[in-house]
Amino acid sequence: MTIILFEYYKIQRMTQKKLLDSQHPIIYLDLDHNRKDLINFISSESKKYKWECLHKSIFYNRLPTDIKFNGVITDNYGNPDLVKKLISLKVPMVKIGNQTIKNFDHMIPAIMDDHWSYGQRAANFFLNKNFKTFAYIGNKEWSHAKNIFLGYKETISNKKLNCHLLQLDLPAVNSEQTNNQFHNITLAISNWLESLPKPIALLAFHAKQAARISLACRSLRLRIPEEVAILSLDNQLNLCENAQIPISYLKNSEPILAFESVKLLNHLMEKGSKPTKPILVAPQEIVEKRSTDILAINNTDVVRAIRIIWDTVKENISSDDIAKKTGVPLRTLQRAFTQYLGRGINEELRRKRLEIIALHLQKNFKNIEELATEYGFSSMSFFRKSFKTTYGLTPNKYRAQYN
C-alpha cells in the first residue's frame, strides 16, 4: 500500500507540475478504462482546442482536489458519489451513453447512440435483401437494447411481417461463464434456430451472440447466409471479422460520439446554452461480410444465378453467360428473375456493380472513372445516369457526403 501511495503522489506531483506550466484548459475524463478507442478518439479530437485531457486512471480513479479542471466528460453510471463530486466542481460536463445516472440525468447534457435507428437500419438492410422472416436475439436484461429491438420490430411490422425473439439469461458481464452455462446457452440458441422458418434474417445484440449463432448453425448444418443471414450490432474483439464465415456488423460509432462530446463540451465551456434534449448519434454504415451476402429468394435457379453475378461482378459477363453457368435456358431464367426479384438479370448485375462502387466512394478517393471502368461501365454518361437514378446524387456528390 505504501508503494502504491508513493507512486500515486509521484504521478500527482509530475502531473501537477506539467499543468502549472500549461495555459491550456484541463479536462477530466471519467470514462471506463476498457473503452480505449473512445478515450483515444476524445484525446485526439481535443487537440483541436488545445486541451489537456487527463483520464481518471492517472489518479487511481480519484478526483484530485489540487487541480482546477475546466470540463468533464463522463460515462460513469456505477459511481454516483464520484458523479456528485464532479458536479460539485461546477464546470461544464458532458455525459456519453444511454444509461441513466440516478438523480443526475437532468443536470448533465448527453450524447447518445440513437438505438431505435440502429434497429431500423438493420431491418431496412434485410428488407432490401428481400427477406420475409426476421429474428432478434438479445439478453433478458434489456437495458438500452429494448429501443434497438423496437426499431427493428416496428420497421418490420410496417411491412406486415413478423419478428421472432429470443432473450437469453446471460451471466453478468464480469462473471466467469461455466462450461454448463455455455452449453445451456448454445443449446437454447440451437433449439430456437431449428424451430424458425428459413430463410431468416437474424440480428444479434452483440458479436459474442453472433458468434454463438454461427457455431449453432454449423452444428445444425444450416447454411450461412442461404438459410440464416446474421448481422451483429458490433464487432467486439474482432469476433465478426475472425469468424469462420465472417459476420456483417454495424460500424463502431465511437469516433462520432467522441467528436460530438468534445464539440458540445467546447460549446458549454464558451458559455453556450445547454441542449434541452440528448444529442443522438445516427448509426454508422453496415460493414457487409459473407454472413449476409445473399438475397432471400425461394427459387434455387435465381439464387444460383445471383451468386454467379455477385462472384463475377468485375468480369465482362453477359446474361447469356450467366444462364449457361446456371444451367437454365435464358428465357426461363429471365422469367424467374422477374417473378422472384422484380428485375431482370442485367438489372441485377448493374445494381450490384453500383452498390460496390458506392461502397468504394464512401471509403476511398479512387478515381471515379477508373471505378466505373473496373466494374464494367464502358460509358461514363450511362454510369453517371444510372448512379444518380439509384442513389439520387451524382457520384461526386455522393462521395462528398462521406468525405
N, C-alpha and C positions, 0 to 999 in steps of 0.2 A: 504493500500500500504506500509506503514511504517513497519508493522509487517512482510509482505512478504519479503521486502528487508532485514529486520533484520535476518529472518530465512535463506535467501539466503546467506548472508555474514557469518552467523554462520556455515552453511554447508560447505561453501567455505573454511573457516579457518580450520575446522576439517579435510577436505579432503586434504588441502594443507599440514597440519602438518603430516598427515599419509604418504603423498607422499614424503615429505622431508626426512622422516625416511626410506623410501624404496629405495632399489638399483635396483628395477625391472623396465623393460620398462612399460610405461604408454600408454594405448590405448584408444582413444576417440571413443565411439560407437554412431554414428549418425544414429540411427535406430528408426523406428516407434515404439512408446511405446506399440502399440497393438500387436506387434509381440513378445510376451513374450517368446514363445518357442524358437524362433531363438536367442533372447538375452541370454537366459539361456544356450542354446547349445554352443554359442560362448564363453561365460564366462567360461563354464566348459572345453571346448577344449583348451582355452588359458592358463589354469593352467599347461599344459604340458611344456609351455615355460616360466612359472613364470611371466606372465604379470599381471599388474594391469589394469583391464577394467573398465572404467567409462562411464556410459550412460549419454547422454546429459540432461536427466531429472533432474539429480543432480544439474545442473547449470541453471535450468529453460530454457532449450533449447538454452542457450547462449554458446559462445566459450570463456572460461576464458583466459585471456592474461597472467596470472601469473603462469601458469602450462606449463611445457615443455612436449608436447606429442611426443611419438616415432612412432606412427602409427595411422591410422584411418580406420574404417570400416563403410561404409555408404550405405543407401538405399534411400537417400534423393533426391526426384525428384521435390518437390514443393517449395524448398527454394534455388534457385541458388546463392543468396547472401551468405548464410552460406557455401555452397559448395566452393564458390570462396575464402572465408576466410580459409577454411580447406586446399585448395590447396596452399594458400599463406604460410602455415606452412612449406612447402617443406619437408614433411615427407612421407614415404610410405603410400599409400592409396589404398583400395580395395572397389569396388562397388558390391553390391549384387542386382540382379534383372535384368529384361529385358527392363524396361522402360528407356528412354533416359534422360540424364541430359544436357539440352540445352547448347551448346558451350563447354562442358567439357568432353563429352564422350570419345573422342580420347585420353584424358590425364589420364584416370583412368582405370586400369586393372579391368576386370569384371568377376564375377561368375554368370552364368545364368542357369535357367532351360532350357533344350533342348525341347522346346514346340512342334516342329514338331514331335519329337519322342514320346511325350505324345499322340498325335493323332494317330500315327502309332501303339503304344502299345494297345490303346483302340480298334482300328479297328481289329487288329490281334486276340485280345481276343474274339471279337464277331464272327469273321470269323471261328475261331476254334470251335465255337459252332454251326456252320452250318447255320448262318443267311444269308439271301439273300436280305433283305431290311434293310436300315440303316437311321438314322436321327441324326441331331445335333441341340441342342438348346443353343443359346447364346445371347449376347447383341448386339444391333445395333452399339454401340461403341466398335469396335473390340479390340483396344489396342493390347496386346501381344497374345490374343486369336486367332487371324487370323492364326498364324502358327499351332496352335493346330488343328483347323478345316482343314487346308490344309493337314496336316499329316494324319488326319482321312480320308478325302475325297480321297486323291491320293492313299492311300493304298487300299481303297475300289474300286476305279476306275481301278486299276491294275488287279482286278479280274473281270472286265467288269460288275460291279454292280453300282447302283446309291445311292446317299445320299441326303435325304431331309433336308431342312434347315429352321429353324425358328429363326429370330433375334428379340428380344424383346426390346422395347423402355422403358428402366427402368429409374426411377429417380436416381439422384446422390446418391452415397453410404451413405453420411452423412445426406441426407434429409429424412424427415418423409414421409412414404408412406400412402396416404389416403385410406379409405375403397374403394372409387371409383376406384383409381388406381389399387389396389389389385384385385378388381372384374374384371376390364378390362384385366389385365394380365392373370388371371385364365381363363377367357372366351376365350382369344386368344389361350392359350395352349389347352383348351378343343376342340375348333373348329378344330385346326390343327391336334390333335391326332385322332379325329374322322374321318378325311379325309385320314389318312395314311393307306396303306395296312398292314395287320397283317399276321404273327408275325413280329415285328420290334425291332431292336436293337437301343437303344437311348442313346446318350452321352450328358450329361448335363455339362455346363461350370462350375457350382459350386453346392454345396449341397442345397442351397435355391431353385434353379431351379428344382433340382431332387425331392425335397420335394413337390413342386407345381405340378410336373408331377404326382407324386404318388396320390395326392389329386384329380387331374383331372381324373385319371384312375378310382378312386373309384366312383366318381360321374357319370362317363360314364359306369360303371360296366365292365371295361376292366380288365382282369386278369393279374396280375404281378406274374411271368415273362412269363406266357404262351403266352400272346398276346403282351405285352410290356415289354421288358427287359431294365432295367435302370442302367446306370453306371455314377457315378459322378466323376468329376476331383478332388474333395477334400471332406473332412468330416468336414467342418466348423461347429463349435458349436455342434459337435456330432450329427448333424441332420440326417446323414445316419444311424448311429447306433440306434438312437431312433425312427426312422420312424416305423409306424405300420407294414409294411413289410420292414425289414432292407435293406438298399440300398448299393450295391457294390461301392467301391471307390478306387482311386489311393492313395497309401500311401504317407504321407507328406514327402517332400524331404528336409525339413529344417535341419535335422541333417547332411545331406551330404553337403548342402550349407554352414553350419557353419564350418564343417571340412575343406572344400576346401578353404573358405575365410581366415581362420586362417593360414592354410598351406601356401597359397600364400603370405599373409602379412609377415609371418616369412621369406619366401624366399626373399622378397623385402627388408626387414629390414637387412638381411645379405648381402645386396648389389647385390642380384641376378638380372638378366635382366628381364625386363617387358615382359610378353607374348604378342605376336603380335595379337592374337585373343582372344575373350572371352572364358573362360573355361566353357564348357557345362556340366551340370549335367543330367545324364540319368534318365528317370522316374523310380520310385520305383515299387515294385510289387503291383498287384491289390489285395485288400482285398475283397474277394468274400462273398457276403451275399445272402439272399433269392431272391433279385430282378433280379439276372442273373443266378440263379441255374437251368438252363434248356438247352436243345439242341433244336434248332429250326427245327422241323420235321413236315411235312404235313401228318402225319398218327397218328391217335389217339391211336391205339394199341401200336405202338412203343413209343410214348410219355408216355403212362401209364406204360409200362414196364420199361422205363428208370427211371421214378420216383420211382418205386419199387426198382430197383437196387441201386439208389443213397441213398434211405432212409434205406436200409438194408445192406449197404456195409460192415459192420462189421460182419454180420451174416454168418453162414455156409449155403449159399443158392446156389442152382443149377439152370441151365437153365430150368429144368422141373418145379421147384418150381415157378420160375418167370412166366412161361407160365400159370400155374394153377391160380396164383394170378391175372394175366391179364385177364383170361377167354378166351384165344385163344389157339388153338392147337399149339404144339411146332413147327412143321414143318412150319406152316403158319407164326408164329412169326419170326422164323429164316429167312425165305424168305423176310419178311418185313424189318427186320434189315439190311440184305444185300442190299436190294434195296434202302432204305432211308438213311442208315447210313454208308454203305460201310464196315461194320464189323459185326461179329456175336454177340450173346448175351454174351457168355463167354468173348469175346474180350473186350466188353464194360465194363463188370464187372471188368476185370483185369485193364483196362485203368483208370477207376475211382479210384480203390484202389491205383494204383501207383501215381495218381495225388494227392491224400490226403497224402500219405506217403511223397511225395516230398515237400508238404507244411510244414509238421512236420519237415523235415530235414532243411528247411530254418529258422525255428523259435526256435527249441529247441535241446537239446542234449540227447533225449531219445534213449535208446539202439536200434540199427538198427534191430537186430534180434527180439526184442520184438515188434517193429512196424510191421515187416513183418508178424509175427505170429498173431498179433492183427487184421490185415486186410486180413487174410485168406490164407497166403502163408505158406504151410507146408514144402516146400523145399527151403532152402536158396540159393542153386545154381540156381534154376529156377527163384527165385525172383531177384537175382543179374543180371542174364542174361536178364530178362525182363526189369529191370530198365535201364540197360545200352543201350539196344536196343531202348527204348523210349526216354531217356534223353541224350544219348551219353556219359555218365560218370557213373562210379560206384557210389553207394550210398555215400561212404565215400568222394569221390572227389566232388560230387555234394554238400554235406554239407559244405565242406571246402570253397566253393565259397562264402557262405553266413555268415560264422562264422570265 
